[in-house]
Structure formats: structure tokens, C-alpha cells
């Protein structure tokens, strides 16, 4: 960072010194009056003084961790704040008095404002009031009088930066660039996918609800699918879209219509939902009841981009913005335009109070010519970076994907320096076993093992095709080893959008972006587990899966813990204690509680206790539920001693806990006679033939989750023999699997385990 500081200080000092020596500097091109010339020279002199001070300070290599705007930078927006992180914990008492910031605009003069110490205790921000003026140079001294826990008083840091020209004002409502599609959705395949079935059959769905086709070939990963339908049209018409949480069948678990495009719909690690509303140009956060509880927008005058939002464990938020500036491209590229609208990339971190505490700009670190397709430099709009995903590694460093540069970049969130660049024209890595560089990629995300997954759109592959890839990264040797990839057979090409999500079971969910199918889940061996498609001309920006609603942990203790009562015992109690602070006992909805997903609770009561340290206040400690013994016998007699209790919370979430009941061996033997069932037929074949005792009158079949499948009466003419045809009480054939059959009256014997193989 200090080398960057010295480099930019020298550049601005030399450039402005040469500039001030010119005979006249007409700030107003419509006037060359002596008054304007004198004003210009005075302005230039002030700038040179600031730059010289900057250069002297730079040569002294002051100690600081991060400042923003970058010293010597240009194209800064007037609304910018100033960020200063000296390194170490800031002594808040040292901020009293004159304050740690001295700020002066060459046109607007001295600036007051509000100084804040962020919730990290390390970062100081200064919000000028009023904002700066277009075209001026701002000189700052940051850190005066500040003390930290690492070195006492820190030396002040002088630096300067330049505000963008007044032409930037005309670009405030400049529409954000598209995803570099290059062609409208009419180029999608128009044939219906084979082997898929429509799930949007419910008459209650709105008439414009997207048609969804889904197929399940195996066992998908736990959770529900999060998508939002995206209509990519060439007419600029605002087409409503839906936020969708879908079952694997494609049927909606939840949906909400938006007036325009919704993007990046997902569950954050906190258990909250977030999405980008294009009409509002903001991210919104929802709780488990789907109520808006927060919103996130970029600061410093930038309009929020909807490609990604990352909420960090400390409550901070990472966002992106696109910054349009008018730049003369003629000296930069052959055929460049004098008034090109060039789009820069802005990364921001907001603290819990929504203050910008970190800002990184592509103007300061990338070159416009880093764009992969040099032909695009001659266009009227040059979107040279096009950031489309953000992530943070365990150390807090940022990983950003820049689609139009074919590059994934790692950036220090402490200093703002680039740590490495992968792919594109500035590539620092070798790919020992992957001869196909990723191009126009999306969704560069880190796995827990440090590997990097990328959706490789493949716009510049010949021929074009899309794939999901995973690389093992050696940051020391700068190697990226391909450890996994997936391509559909035949290949598909999603020219825009796309995502890759890895699950703990090894499965991977791939969102194919602007292609059909829309998403595919694959097992580690490459077999397709499930697949889903929207209609042609409709896609989803990302396709993700989360266990929803969020499951909160609970401790379960059964009473009695060991059953020594007779088979006719009335009930068993289960004490539910919240496993963390995310819910309380009073949040439990007793009517929704189920044991092993089936058996309801007969009653419930909440236990209250004194709050720690305050004898006048009480708080709920746990809730006790009672379950009838009868429905539990199918588990206990079959040897199922670990039982799961789940239920809904008033927060909209659910809880889950597992407890254990031990059965006295003597009791188990007692309960096993005299009506034990005996299998008479060949295992696995239908019908299932059974021999029963003479006292048996009622036979029931349960699945492995304890749900009753069928129940029937034994007639005297059965002569001790009964059979089951493999059908449920509805008459429908059951699927292959394990089932339990037991006598439910008299002295019930143990349940008999049978296997059905169709």
C-alpha cells in the first residue's frame, strides 16, 4: 500500500507541476477572461502544494493500513466519505477535540463533517458536509492525534484525490450494463426438454406464474431450490418476476411477485433471505415470515449493483456498484471514442450502521485495456470489468469475478492491494491440467477446503459451451489444478448468468444461466440427480439450494428416560430446551410439534425461571410436551430408541432435536409375546404372507418414518394367516423400501421388518 501511495504521489505532483506552468488554464471553456485564468492558476497552485506535501509524506513511508480514496486517485464522486484505518484498535478518547480529519476542497474550501469509529474499533470514517464539488482536488490529513493499542500516537497521513468532472452528473441515471449477452433470448433452444414434466398445474397460481418443468432421477441434496425468473428482452419493457422457493417437483413452497427483475435470491448464513430488487436498486432482507427487516445500498453516491450481496458474520455487508464515467478513449484504444461511457467496478463494505468502511475501485487497480475483447474498446459504452460475484476467504480477503476480463481476483480487505490475479490478460497462474481457460465466467466461490468453483460460461470457447469447474489453488506456486468439472452431454451454452453450489454430500447444483435446462444437480460420479427448466426465453440468474425454513437446534430429554412401565403406560414426556439464543421456549408452536415427523403432542406447558442476575424478571427456560405411549410402540418395539422431535417456531423457522429412550430388556421381551408375527412368504416379494396368533384382530403397516401406511382387521376365517398386497390405505402401491408390520391389539408383539422390492 505504501508503494502505491508513493507512486501516486509522484504522479500527481509531477503532472500538476507541469500543468500549473502553462500560460493559462481555462476552467470554463466558454470564457478565457483574466479572472478565470487567475482563478485557474490559484486552483492549480493549491493542488501542487497539496501534491508536494503528499510526495514528501510518501517518501517518509507513513504507517497506516488503509485509506480511501486512494492517494492520487481521480474520478471520485462528490458524495465520497474518507476512510482511514491506522492499524490496531483505536483509542476512542483520542478522537475528542479537533478531530482526526482535516479536509479542504480546492473549490469548496474547508469541510466539516461527521467522524465515526466503526464497530470494528479499527476504522475511522469522515462524512463531509456538504459534499465536495465536481472537478476539484481534495487535500486531506487523516489521523492527527489518533492513538492505537499497537503504537501509541500515529503519524498523520496527508493525501489528495480528484473529484470527477461535472459531466458525471449526467450519468447518475445511466442504465446498468447487461450481462454481456450479445444476443437476445430468442436464440435459446425452442424444443421442449425430454423426460420432464410440468409442475405448474395448480389452479391457484397466478396466470403469469412461470411454467416449470422438473424431473428427479435420484436423491437430491436436502433443502429447497431458490430461483427467480428472469426475462431477458430487447425492448426495455419492465416484466414482473417472481422470487421462488421450489420443491424438487417444481411446485412452489413460496413465491412473491416483484414489479420488475429480482436477482440473487438466497439464504444468508444468518438464516435470513436476501434478494435484489431492480426497481428499487437495493437489496432487501427478509425474515422467516418473509417480512422485510432490512435493506442494503451502496454509499458514497454509487448506485447498487444486483450481482451479489455477501453478509459477513460480524454483521457487515459486501456489495458492488458500477461507476459510469465519460472518458476520452482515443489515446487508449484504436477507434476509441472521445466521449465513451466507461464503466468501472466499485466494491464496498458497509458496517452495521451502513457506513462505508472499505472501498475498492477498479480505476485505481485495473487498466481499461485489461478487457479481454479489445474490439469492445471502440464502443460507445466500455464495460471493461463487469464484476459479477463476490466472496470472502477465512482471512477476510475478497475474491471477485470480473467477467469481461476473464479474471478472478483476490484482494486484501485490510489494505486494498491485489493479492493475485487468475485468468485474463494479467493472469499470474498456470493451469497444469486444464488447457481450456475459463471465459466470461460467473459465480467464483471458495469451498471450505480452499478450492475455487467457477461457472465457466465459455463465450470464447471454440465452439462455445458452458461448464462447472473446481480448481485446487496453490497461492505460493501460483497453480490452479483442475480437480473436477462437469459438462452436459451434449454440451449447452449459457452465454450469460450461471452458478455452481457444492453440498456437504458431494453433490453439485449447477445453474446453467441463459440455457436449457435451467439447473442440474449432479452426484460426485457425474450422474444427474435432478433437473429443472423454465420455458424458453426465461432463465434464472442463479440457482441455489438451502435447507428452508432454517432449522434451529434444540436439546431433547425424555421422561422417563428408561421405560419400565407396562405396555399400557399412559404417556412419555419430552423436555425441549433451545439449543442457542435464536429462539425461546415460548416461540414453540405446540400444534405443529411432531415426534419422528408423525406423532403429534397431546399437551404442552412452558417452564419459567428467573433471569440471571435479576430476581424480578422471569424468562422461559424450556417447554415440555407429552406424547401418548400407544403411537410410540411401533418405534420402541422395533428397537428405534433415538427419536426426533420437530416443530414450527413463531419466528417462521423450525426447531429439531433428538432424544433417546431406553427400553428395559425385560419389558421388550414381555411385549414381544404372544402375538408375534412370522413371515411366511419370500422376502421382497408381494404379497407379504404372515402368520399371526389367534388373539390378533388389527394389523397395521408403518414406513421407516413411523407413518401408518395401511391398517386392516383380521377376520376369524383367516385361520391365523394374513397377507398384505403392498398397497396403502388409499389403494395406491407403495414404493420399494423397508416397512414395519405389527399387531395393534391384544398383547402386541414386536414389529416385523419386511422389505419391498419392486
C-alpha positions in Angstrom: 0.0 0.0 0.0 2.8 2.4 0.8 4.5 1.8 -2.6 1.2 2.6 -4.2 1.0 5.7 -2.1 4.4 6.9 -3.2 3.8 6.1 -6.8 0.5 8.0 -7.0 2.0 10.9 -5.0 4.8 11.2 -7.5 2.5 11.0 -10.4 0.1 13.7 -9.3 2.9 16.0 -8.2 4.8 15.8 -11.5 1.7 16.1 -13.6 0.2 19.1 -11.7 3.6 20.9 -11.6 3.8 20.7 -15.3 0.2 21.8 -15.6 0.5 24.9 -13.4 3.3 26.2 -15.6 1.0 26.5 -18.6 0.2 30.1 -19.6 -3.5 29.7 -18.9 -5.8 27.0 -17.6 -9.4 27.8 -18.7 -11.6 26.0 -16.2 -14.6 27.4 -18.1 -14.2 26.6 -21.8 -16.8 29.3 -22.6 -14.6 32.0 -21.0 -11.0 33.0 -21.2 -11.3 36.1 -19.1 -8.3 37.2 -17.0 -10.4 36.5 -13.9 -10.9 32.9 -14.9 -7.2 32.5 -15.8 -6.2 33.8 -12.3 -8.7 31.6 -10.7 -7.4 28.6 -12.6 -3.8 29.3 -11.6 -4.7 29.8 -8.0 -6.5 26.5 -8.1 -3.5 24.8 -9.7 -1.1 26.3 -7.2 -3.2 24.9 -4.3 -3.2 21.5 -6.0 0.6 21.5 -6.4 1.1 22.5 -2.8 -1.1 19.6 -1.7 0.7 17.2 -4.1 4.1 18.3 -2.9 3.1 17.7 0.6 1.8 14.3 -0.5 5.1 13.4 -2.1 7.1 14.4 0.9 4.9 12.3 3.2 5.0 9.4 0.8 8.8 9.4 0.8 8.6 9.1 4.6 6.5 5.9 4.2 3.9 6.6 6.9 2.5 3.7 8.8 -1.2 3.1 8.0 -3.2 0.1 6.9 -5.8 1.6 4.6 -7.1 4.9 3.3 -9.8 5.7 0.8 -10.0 7.4 -1.6 -6.6 6.1 -2.8 -4.0 8.9 -2.7 -3.7 10.5 -6.1 -6.8 8.9 -7.4 -9.3 10.6 -9.8 -12.9 10.2 -10.9 -14.1 10.2 -7.3 -17.7 11.0 -6.7 -18.6 14.2 -4.7 -20.5 12.3 -2.1 -17.5 10.2 -1.1 -16.5 9.7 2.5 -13.0 9.4 3.7 -11.8 6.1 5.3 -8.7 5.8 7.5 -7.5 2.6 9.2 -4.2 3.2 11.1 -3.7 -0.4 12.1 -4.7 -1.6 15.6 -7.5 -0.7 17.9 -8.3 3.0 18.0 -8.5 4.7 21.4 -11.9 6.4 21.2 -10.9 9.1 23.7 -8.2 10.3 21.2 -10.9 11.3 18.8 -12.1 14.1 21.0 -11.1 17.7 20.4 -10.2 19.0 16.9 -10.8 15.6 15.4 -8.6 13.3 13.3 -9.5 14.7 9.8 -8.6 18.0 8.1 -10.2 18.2 4.7 -10.1 21.0 2.2 -11.5 21.2 -1.3 -9.8 23.4 -3.9 -13.2 24.9 -4.9 -15.4 24.2 -1.9 -12.9 25.1 0.8 -12.6 23.6 4.3 -15.1 20.9 5.1 -16.7 20.0 8.4 -18.5 16.7 8.8 -19.1 13.7 11.0 -16.4 11.4 12.2 -17.3 7.9 13.2 -15.4 5.0 14.7 -16.8 1.8 13.2 -18.0 -1.2 15.2 -14.7 -3.0 14.5 -12.9 -0.4 16.7 -10.3 0.0 13.9 -11.8 2.0 11.1 -12.4 5.8 11.1 -14.7 7.4 8.6 -15.4 11.0 7.8 -18.5 12.1 6.0 -18.1 15.6 4.7 -20.9 18.1 4.9 -21.6 19.4 2.4 -20.3 17.1 -0.3 -17.4 18.0 -2.5 -17.7 20.0 -5.8 -17.3 18.5 -9.2 -13.8 18.9 -10.7 -12.0 19.9 -7.5 -8.9 18.5 -5.8 -9.4 17.5 -2.2 -6.5 17.5 0.2 -6.7 15.6 3.5 -4.8 15.0 6.6 -6.0 11.9 8.4 -5.1 10.5 11.8 -4.0 13.7 13.6 -3.9 12.9 17.3 -5.1 9.3 16.9 -3.8 6.7 19.4 -4.0 3.0 19.0 -3.2 -0.1 21.1 -0.2 -1.0 18.9 2.0 2.1 18.8 0.5 4.9 20.8 0.1 8.1 18.7 0.1 7.5 14.9 1.7 9.9 12.5 -0.9 11.9 10.4 -1.3 10.9 6.8 -1.6 13.7 4.2 -3.0 12.8 0.7 -5.1 14.2 -2.1 -7.6 13.0 -4.7 -9.6 14.5 -7.5 -13.4 14.6 -7.8 -14.9 13.6 -11.2 -15.9 16.4 -13.6 -19.4 17.8 -13.9 -20.2 15.5 -16.9 -20.5 12.7 -14.3 -23.8 14.3 -13.2 -25.4 13.3 -16.5 -24.7 9.7 -15.8 -26.4 9.3 -12.5 -29.4 7.5 -14.1 -27.2 5.7 -16.7 -28.8 2.2 -17.0 -26.6 -0.5 -15.7 -25.0 -2.6 -18.4 -26.4 -6.0 -19.2 -24.6 -9.3 -18.7 -22.7 -9.1 -22.0 -25.2 -11.4 -23.6 -24.6 -10.4 -27.1 -27.9 -11.8 -28.3 -31.5 -11.9 -27.1 -33.2 -14.9 -25.5 -34.8 -15.7 -28.8 -31.6 -17.6 -29.5 -32.4 -20.2 -26.8 -33.3 -23.7 -27.9 -37.0 -23.8 -28.5 -37.6 -27.6 -28.2 -39.2 -28.9 -25.1 -36.8 -30.8 -22.8 -37.3 -34.6 -23.0 -38.3 -36.6 -19.9 -39.5 -33.6 -18.0 -43.0 -32.9 -16.5 -44.8 -29.7 -15.8 -45.3 -28.9 -12.1 -47.1 -25.5 -12.5 -50.5 -27.2 -12.6 -52.1 -25.7 -9.5 -55.2 -23.6 -10.4 -54.4 -21.2 -7.5 -51.2 -19.9 -9.1 -51.3 -16.5 -10.9 -51.8 -16.7 -14.7 -48.3 -15.3 -15.3 -46.6 -17.7 -13.0 -43.6 -19.2 -14.8 -44.1 -22.7 -16.2 -41.6 -25.0 -14.5 -40.6 -28.4 -15.7 -38.8 -30.8 -13.3 -37.5 -34.3 -13.1 -36.0 -36.2 -10.2 -33.8 -39.2 -11.1 -32.2 -39.8 -7.7 -32.0 -38.4 -4.2 -31.4 -34.6 -4.3 -29.5 -32.9 -1.5 -31.6 -31.7 1.4 -33.4 -28.4 1.1 -35.4 -26.4 -1.3 -34.5 -24.6 -4.5 -34.1 -20.8 -4.7 -34.5 -19.1 -8.1 -36.1 -16.0 -9.6 -37.4 -16.0 -13.2 -35.6 -13.5 -15.4 -37.0 -12.3 -18.7 -34.2 -11.0 -20.9 -35.8 -8.9 -23.5 -34.6 -6.4 -26.1 -37.4 -3.9 -25.8 -36.6 -2.5 -22.4 -40.1 -3.4 -21.0 -40.3 -4.0 -17.3 -41.6 -7.6 -17.0 -42.6 -8.7 -13.5 -40.6 -11.6 -12.0 -41.1 -14.0 -9.1 -39.0 -14.9 -6.1 -39.4 -18.6 -5.9 -38.7 -21.3 -3.3 -39.4 -24.6 -5.0 -39.8 -28.2 -4.1 -37.8 -30.7 -6.2 -41.0 -31.4 -8.1 -41.1 -27.8 -9.2 -44.1 -26.9 -7.2 -43.8 -23.6 -5.2 -43.2 -23.7 -1.5 -43.2 -19.9 -1.5 -43.5 -17.2 -4.2 -43.7 -13.4 -4.3 -44.2 -11.3 -7.4 -41.9 -8.3 -7.9 -42.7 -5.3 -10.2 -39.5 -5.8 -12.1 -36.5 -8.1 -12.1 -35.4 -9.8 -8.9 -31.8 -11.2 -8.7 -29.6 -13.1 -6.3 -32.4 -14.6 -4.2 -30.7 -16.7 -1.5 -30.4 -17.6 2.2 -27.6 -15.9 4.0 -25.5 -17.7 6.7 -27.6 -15.9 9.3 -30.7 -17.7 8.1 -32.2 -14.5 6.6 -33.3 -14.3 3.0 -31.9 -11.5 0.7 -32.7 -10.5 -2.9 -32.0 -7.6 -5.2 -34.9 -5.5 -6.4 -34.0 -3.9 -9.7 -36.8 -1.4 -9.5 -35.5 -0.1 -6.1 -31.9 -0.7 -6.9 -31.4 -2.2 -3.4 -31.0 -5.5 -1.7 -33.8 -6.4 0.8 -33.5 -8.8 3.8 -36.5 -11.0 4.8 -37.0 -12.9 8.0 -38.5 -16.4 8.1 -42.0 -14.9 7.9 -41.0 -13.2 4.6 -41.2 -9.7 6.2 -38.7 -7.1 5.0 -36.4 -6.4 8.0 -33.5 -4.6 6.4 -32.1 -3.1 3.2 -28.6 -2.6 1.7 -27.5 0.1 -0.7 -24.0 1.3 -1.7 -22.8 4.5 -0.2 -20.7 7.4 -1.5 -23.1 8.3 -4.3 -22.9 4.9 -6.1 -26.0 3.1 -7.4 -26.1 -0.5 -6.1 -25.4 -3.4 -8.5 -27.5 -6.5 -8.1 -25.0 -9.2 -8.9 -24.1 -10.2 -5.4 -24.5 -9.5 -1.7 -22.4 -11.1 1.0 -23.4 -10.7 4.6 -20.4 -11.4 6.9 -20.5 -12.9 10.4 -19.7 -9.6 12.0 -22.9 -8.0 10.6 -21.1 -6.2 7.8 -22.2 -6.3 4.1 -20.2 -6.6 0.9 -21.7 -5.0 -2.2 -20.8 -3.9 -5.7 -21.5 -0.9 -7.8 -20.9 0.1 -11.5 -19.5 3.5 -12.0 -20.0 5.2 -15.4 -17.6 7.9 -16.3 -17.1 9.8 -19.6 -13.5 9.2 -20.8 -11.7 10.1 -24.0 -10.7 6.6 -25.3 -8.8 7.9 -28.4 -5.4 7.8 -26.7 -6.2 4.4 -25.2 -7.5 2.3 -28.0 -7.6 2.3 -31.8 -11.0 3.6 -32.8 -11.8 4.8 -29.3 -14.4 7.5 -28.9 -13.8 10.9 -27.4 -16.9 10.7 -25.2 -17.0 7.0 -24.3 -19.0 6.0 -21.3 -16.6 3.7 -19.5 -17.9 1.5 -16.6 -15.7 1.0 -13.6 -16.2 -1.5 -10.8 -16.7 -0.5 -7.1 -16.5 -2.8 -4.2 -17.8 -1.7 -0.8 -18.0 -3.0 2.8 -20.8 -1.5 5.0 -20.6 -1.8 8.7 -23.7 -2.5 10.9 -24.6 1.2 10.8 -24.4 1.2 7.0 -21.2 3.3 6.9 -18.8 2.6 4.1 -15.7 1.2 5.9 -13.9 -0.2 2.9 -13.9 0.8 -0.8 -12.0 -0.6 -3.7 -12.2 0.8 -7.2 -11.1 -0.7 -10.5 -10.0 2.7 -11.6 -7.1 2.5 -9.1 -6.0 -1.1 -9.7 -7.1 -2.3 -13.2 -6.4 -0.9 -16.7 -9.2 -0.3 -19.1 -7.2 -2.3 -21.6 -7.4 -5.3 -19.3 -10.7 -6.1 -21.0 -10.5 -9.4 -22.8 -12.1 -8.5 -26.1 -10.1 -5.5 -27.3 -12.7 -4.8 -30.0 -15.1 -3.6 -27.3 -12.8 -0.6 -26.5 -14.2 1.2 -29.6 -17.8 1.1 -28.4 -19.7 4.0 -27.0 -20.1 2.0 -23.8 -17.0 0.2 -22.5 -17.8 -2.1 -19.6 -14.2 -3.3 -19.1 -14.5 -5.2 -15.8 -18.2 -6.3 -15.3 -17.9 -7.7 -11.8 -20.5 -10.4 -11.1 -19.6 -12.2 -7.9 -18.1 -11.6 -4.5 -16.8 -13.9 -1.8 -14.6 -13.7 1.3 -11.9 -16.2 2.4 -11.5 -17.2 6.1 -9.0 -14.3 6.5 -11.5 -11.8 5.2 -9.8 -11.2 1.8 -12.1 -10.7 -1.2 -12.5 -12.8 -4.3 -14.2 -11.0 -7.1 -15.1 -12.3 -10.6 -14.7 -9.8 -13.5 -16.5 -11.3 -16.4 -15.3 -9.1 -19.2 -11.7 -9.5 -18.2 -11.9 -13.3 -17.9 -10.4 -12.8 -14.5 -10.8 -13.8 -10.8 -9.0 -11.5 -8.5 -8.1 -11.8 -4.8 -7.9 -8.5 -2.9 -6.8 -7.8 0.6 -9.7 -6.4 2.6 -7.2 -4.9 5.0 -5.1 -2.8 2.6 -7.0 -3.0 -0.7 -3.9 -4.4 -2.5 -4.3 -7.1 -5.2 -3.0 -10.4 -3.8 -3.3 -12.4 -7.1 -4.9 -12.3 -10.5 -6.2 -15.5 -12.2 -7.1 -15.7 -15.8 -7.3 -13.0 -18.5 -4.6 -10.7 -19.8 -2.9 -10.3 -16.4 -3.0 -13.9 -15.4 -0.4 -15.0 -12.8 -1.3 -18.7 -12.6 -0.5 -21.8 -14.5 -3.2 -24.4 -15.2 -1.2 -27.7 -15.4 -4.1 -29.9 -16.4 -6.7 -27.6 -17.9 -5.9 -26.4 -21.4 -9.3 -24.6 -21.7 -9.2 -21.2 -19.9 -12.4 -20.1 -18.3 -14.1 -17.2 -20.2 -16.9 -14.8 -19.3 -17.3 -16.6 -16.1 -19.8 -16.3 -13.2 -20.0 -17.2 -9.5 -16.4 -17.6 -8.4 -16.8 -19.1 -4.9 -14.5 -20.6 -2.3 -15.1 -24.1 -0.8 -14.4 -24.9 2.8 -11.2 -26.8 1.7 -9.9 -23.7 -0.1 -10.7 -24.8 -3.6 -12.4 -22.5 -6.1 -15.6 -23.3 -8.1 -16.5 -21.2 -11.1 -19.3 -21.3 -13.7 -17.4 -21.1 -16.9 -19.9 -19.6 -19.4 -17.4 -20.3 -22.2 -18.3 -17.4 -24.5 -14.9 -17.6 -26.1 -14.5 -21.3 -26.3 -14.5 -22.7 -29.8 -17.2 -23.9 -30.2 -18.9 -22.1 -27.3 -20.0 -24.3 -24.4 -20.5 -23.9 -20.7 -19.3 -26.0 -17.7 -18.8 -26.0 -14.0 -15.2 -26.3 -12.8 -13.3 -26.7 -9.5 -9.7 -25.7 -9.0 -7.2 -26.5 -6.2 -5.3 -23.3 -5.6 -1.7 -23.1 -4.6 -1.2 -19.4 -3.8 2.6 -19.8 -3.3 3.4 -21.6 -6.6 0.5 -19.8 -8.4 -1.0 -23.0 -9.8 -4.7 -23.8 -10.4 -5.2 -27.6 -10.7 -8.5 -28.8 -12.2 -9.9 -31.3 -9.7 -13.4 -31.5 -11.1 -15.5 -30.3 -14.0 -19.0 -31.1 -15.4 -20.3 -30.6 -18.9 -23.7 -31.7 -20.1 -23.9 -34.3 -22.9 -24.5 -32.8 -25.4 -23.0 -29.5 -24.4 -25.1 -26.5 -23.6 -24.1 -22.9 -23.9 -25.3 -20.3 -21.3 -24.0 -17.1 -22.7 -24.9 -15.2 -19.5 -25.6 -15.8 -15.8 -24.9 -19.1 -14.1 -23.9 -20.6 -10.7 -22.2 -23.5 -9.0 -23.0 -24.7 -5.5 -21.3 -27.6 -3.7 -23.1 -29.5 -0.9 -21.7 -31.5 2.0 -22.8 -34.8 0.5 -20.6 -34.1 -2.5 -23.4 -33.2 -4.9 -23.2 -30.1 -7.0 -26.0 -27.8 -8.2 -25.3 -26.1 -11.5 -27.4 -23.2 -12.7 -26.9 -23.1 -16.5 -27.8 -19.4 -16.8 -29.2 -18.5 -20.2 -29.6 -22.1 -21.4 -31.9 -25.1 -21.2 -32.0 -26.8 -18.8 -32.0 -24.1 -16.1 -30.4 -26.2 -13.4 -29.0 -29.6 -12.9 -27.9 -31.4 -9.7 -25.2 -34.0 -10.2 -23.7 -36.6 -7.9 -19.9 -36.9 -7.4 -19.8 -39.7 -10.0 -21.4 -37.3 -12.6 -24.8 -38.9 -12.6 -27.8 -36.5 -12.8 -29.8 -36.4 -9.7 -32.4 -33.8 -10.7 -33.1 -31.3 -13.4 -35.4 -28.3 -13.9 -36.2 -25.9 -16.7 -38.2 -22.7 -17.3 -39.9 -22.1 -20.6 -37.7 -20.8 -23.5 -36.8 -17.1 -23.2 -36.9 -17.3 -19.4 -34.0 -18.1 -17.2 -32.7 -17.5 -13.6 -29.6 -15.6 -12.7 -28.6 -18.1 -10.0 -30.0 -21.4 -8.9 -29.2 -22.3 -5.3 -30.4 -24.8 -2.7 -30.8 -24.2 1.1 -32.5 -26.0 3.9 -35.5 -23.8 4.4 -37.0 -22.8 6.8 -33.9 -22.5 8.9 -33.6 -25.3 11.4 -32.7 -24.2 15.0 -31.1 -26.8 17.4 -32.9 -28.0 20.5 -32.0 -30.4 23.3 -34.5 -33.2 23.9 -34.7 -35.1 27.2 -37.4 -37.8 27.6 -39.0 -38.7 30.9 -38.9 -41.5 31.8 -35.6 -42.0 30.1 -35.9 -45.8 30.6 -39.3 -47.4 30.2 -40.1 -49.9 33.0 -43.8 -49.4 32.8 -46.2 -51.9 31.2 -47.3 -51.7 27.7 -50.4 -49.7 28.7 -48.4 -46.8 30.1 -50.2 -43.5 29.5 -47.6 -41.1 28.1 -44.0 -40.1 27.7 -42.8 -36.5 28.3 -40.2 -34.7 26.2 -38.5 -31.6 27.6 -37.4 -29.2 24.8 -34.7 -26.7 25.6 -33.5 -24.2 23.0 -30.0 -25.0 21.8 -29.0 -21.4 21.2 -30.3 -17.9 21.6 -32.1 -17.8 18.3 -35.4 -18.8 19.9 -37.1 -19.2 23.3 -39.5 -21.8 24.6 -42.5 -19.5 24.1 -41.7 -19.5 20.3 -42.6 -23.1 20.0 -46.0 -23.7 18.4 -47.3 -26.9 20.1 -49.8 -27.7 17.4 -47.0 -28.2 14.9 -44.8 -30.5 17.1 -44.3 -34.0 15.7 -42.3 -37.0 17.0 -40.4 -38.6 14.1 -42.4 -36.4 11.8 -45.7 -38.1 12.5 -46.8 -38.4 16.1 -48.4 -35.2 17.5 -48.1 -34.0 21.1 -51.1 -34.4 23.4 -50.2 -31.4 25.6 -47.5 -28.8 26.3 -46.5 -26.4 29.0 -43.7 -23.9 29.3 -41.4 -23.7 32.3 -40.4 -20.3 33.6 -37.3 -19.4 35.6 -35.6 -16.3 37.0 -33.4 -14.4 34.6 -29.8 -14.4 35.6 -28.9 -11.6 37.9 -32.4 -10.2 38.3 -34.9 -11.8 40.7 -37.7 -9.6 39.5 -37.8 -10.8 35.9 -38.6 -14.3 34.7 -37.8 -16.0 31.4 -38.9 -19.2 29.7 -36.4 -22.0 30.0 -38.0 -24.9 28.3 -41.2 -26.4 27.0 -42.4 -29.9 28.0 -44.6 -31.9 25.6 -46.4 -35.2 26.3 -46.9 -38.0 23.8 -49.2 -41.0 24.1 -47.5 -44.3 24.6 -49.5 -46.1 22.0 -48.2 -44.4 18.9 -44.6 -44.8 20.2 -44.8 -48.6 20.4 -44.1 -49.1 16.7 -40.7 -47.5 17.2 -39.8 -48.8 20.7 -40.7 -52.4 19.9 -38.7 -52.3 16.7 -35.7 -51.1 18.6 -35.8 -47.5 17.4 -34.6 -45.7 20.6 -33.4 -42.4 19.1 -36.4 -40.2 18.4 -36.5 -36.9 16.6 -38.8 -34.0 17.6 -39.5 -31.2 15.2 -41.9 -28.2 15.2 -42.5 -24.7 13.9 -41.5 -21.6 15.7 -43.5 -18.4 15.8 -40.5 -16.7 14.0 -41.3 -18.8 10.9 -38.4 -21.1 11.5 -38.4 -24.7 12.7 -36.6 -26.5 15.5 -35.2 -30.0 15.6 -33.9 -32.1 18.5 -33.0 -35.8 19.0 -33.5 -37.7 22.3 -33.1 -41.3 23.4 -35.4 -43.6 25.2 -34.0 -46.9 26.6 -36.4 -49.8 26.9 -36.0 -52.3 29.7 -35.0 -55.6 28.1 -37.5 -57.5 30.3 -40.2 -55.2 29.1 -39.2 -55.7 25.5 -39.5 -59.5 26.0 -42.8 -59.1 27.7 -44.2 -57.0 24.9 -43.0 -59.5 22.3 -45.5 -62.2 23.2 -47.8 -63.9 22.4 -48.9 -62.3 19.1 -45.5 -62.1 17.3 -45.8 -62.0 13.5 -44.0 -64.6 11.4 -43.1 -64.1 7.8 -44.3 -66.9 5.6 -43.5 -65.6 2.1 -40.2 -65.0 0.2 -38.6 -61.7 1.4 -39.0 -58.8 -1.0 -41.9 -60.3 -3.0 -45.6 -59.5 -2.9 -48.0 -60.3 -1.4 -46.4 -60.4 2.0 -47.8 -63.5 3.8 -47.9 -63.6 7.6 -48.8 -66.0 10.4 -50.4 -64.4 13.4 -51.7 -65.5 16.8 -55.4 -66.3 17.4 -55.9 -63.1 19.5 -54.8 -60.7 16.8 -57.6 -58.6 15.4 -55.9 -55.5 13.9 -52.8 -55.4 11.7 -51.0 -52.1 10.7 -48.1 -51.3 8.4 -45.7 -48.4 9.0 -43.0 -46.9 6.9 -39.5 -46.2 8.3 -40.5 -42.7 9.4 -43.3 -44.1 11.6 -46.1 -43.1 9.3 -49.0 -45.5 9.1 -49.4 -46.8 5.6 -52.3 -49.2 6.0 -54.5 -50.9 8.6 -57.0 -53.7 8.4 -59.0 -56.2 10.6 -58.2 -59.9 10.8 -61.3 -62.0 10.3 -62.0 -65.3 12.1 -61.8 -67.0 8.7 -58.2 -66.0 8.3 -57.2 -69.0 10.4 -54.0 -67.3 11.6 -52.8 -66.2 8.2 -53.0 -62.7 6.7 -51.4 -61.0 3.7 -50.5 -57.5 2.5 -50.6 -56.7 -1.1 -48.2 -53.8 -0.9 -50.8 -51.0 -1.1 -51.6 -48.2 1.2 -55.0 -47.4 2.7 -55.7 -45.2 -0.4 -55.2 -48.2 -2.7 -52.0 -46.9 -4.3 -49.0 -49.1 -4.4 -46.2 -48.2 -2.0 -42.7 -47.7 -3.2 -39.7 -50.0 -2.7 -38.2 -49.9 0.8 -38.4 -51.1 4.4 -41.7 -51.4 6.2 -42.8 -52.5 9.7 -45.9 -54.6 10.3 -47.3 -55.2 13.7 -50.4 -56.3 15.7 -52.1 -53.4 17.3 -54.4 -55.0 19.8 -54.4 -57.7 22.5 -50.8 -58.1 23.8 -48.9 -56.5 20.9 -45.8 -58.3 19.8 -42.7 -56.8 18.2 -43.0 -55.2 14.8 -41.9 -57.3 11.9 -39.5 -55.8 9.4 -40.2 -56.5 5.7 -38.6 -55.4 2.5 -40.5 -54.5 -0.6 -38.5 -54.6 -3.9 -40.5 -53.6 -7.0 
